[in-house]
Amino acid sequence: MADALSSYALSTLIGSIYDCALDPSLWEPTLAQARDALRCTTAILHLNDLSDNSRILIRKSVGIPADGLEQMEKHAAEVGARLVEDLASWPSLDEPHVMLRHLPAEYRARSSYIQNVLKPNGIVDVLTLFLMHTPTRLGALGFARHERQGVLTEREIEGGRLLIPHLRRAVTISNVLDVRTIERSRMAEALDALRCAVVMTDERAMILHANRAAERMLRDGGPIQGIGGMLSATAPSAAAELRAAVRLAAQDEVGIGRTGLAIRLTETDAPPVFAHVLPMTGGELRTRLQPAAVAAVFIGAALDEQNDADAIAVAFGLTPAETRTLASFLAGRTLAETADVLGIAATTARSHLDNIFAKTGVSRQAELMRLAAQIVPPTRAQI
């Protein structure tokens, strides 16, 4: 992609993707921009509920007429089932899926979706970028190539690899915000209404603006601190990671996508609090926001273990016993402590935890904490 797309064009596209984190209404024009950069004819961003016949929960698209979307929805179960089957042996969610390269010829020949939807519309290849995969959810962005454009090449596949981490970061931060639109000229006022702490900084991490939640956190002694007007994490290990993320936001918006989605600000023996860093140096929307900044650091409120466990239970179909177990782990308890508090055997607690891991698609408690920080929007308005 770098051979055919200038660094400026790539940076502009990534800037547009991050703008979508602040204003979801920008997804359609941004998808159109990505589609054109990859020389495709359509693009569709979707989230499927795999537990309900692959029902579509979220759908944003460009280049697909209404009747085409209806046809796609009719075949959602087949498409979702096939992608889940491929994902079972997939090397990494950061690796794009290419229809002609990864679907056997015999499957393509008998696929109702390919034969009755793609083929009649002249679609010869599809590039799929995986954004989320759990036992109950499949989120992806698909780009289709028309026969006049030919099959996908290494240029488009490499372009997809470059975009995946930025798309995933934008979706994560958008979930943290849980707001429809932040006005260009009144960002500080809008951010003050959020439950999560938000700090806007320059390239040296100098604090330019802190919303009310962040001011309380800085004043009362929380996971962040202001040292000489500079934003830092209280935990030394997190301080270095936070500084590095702000520096990347200022100097390399493209490179920040390769870093972790969330920075844990607290030590392992304390309730987890995560920060997400949004670059502010590119993109039409973010460069017009006031005050001018190179990074916006969104700091989720400490987990409300019962409310957050309930939200995750709904999302992933946990049983009441599994939900109680999850709430205990979100409170920072060990397996033995959880068993003791709930009055159950350690083996039973272990069984519940294994079931939670299987349903949420994680394998460690640290990943469970990170998942909770990413999917539960911590931004209810201040009261």
Secondary structure, DSSP 8 states (H G I E B T S, - for coil): -TTTS-HHHHHHHHHHHHHHHH-GGGHHHHHHHHHHHTT-SEEEEEEEETTTTTEEEEEEEES--HHHHHHHHHTHHHHHHHHHHHHTT-S-TTS-EEHHHHS-HHHHHH-HHIIIIIGGGTEEEEEEEEEEE-SSEEEEEEEEEETTT-S--HHHHHHHHHHHHHHHHHHHHHHHH--S---TT-HHHHHHT-SSEEEEE-TT-BEEEE-HHHHHHHHHT-SEEEETTEEEESSHHHHHHHHHHHHHHHH-TTGGGGS-S-EE-S-TTS---EEEEEE-SSSTTGGGSSS--SEEEEE-----HHHHHHHHHHHHT--HHHHHHHHHHHTT--HHHHHHHHT--HHHHHHHHHHHHHHHT--SHHHHHHHHHHHS-------
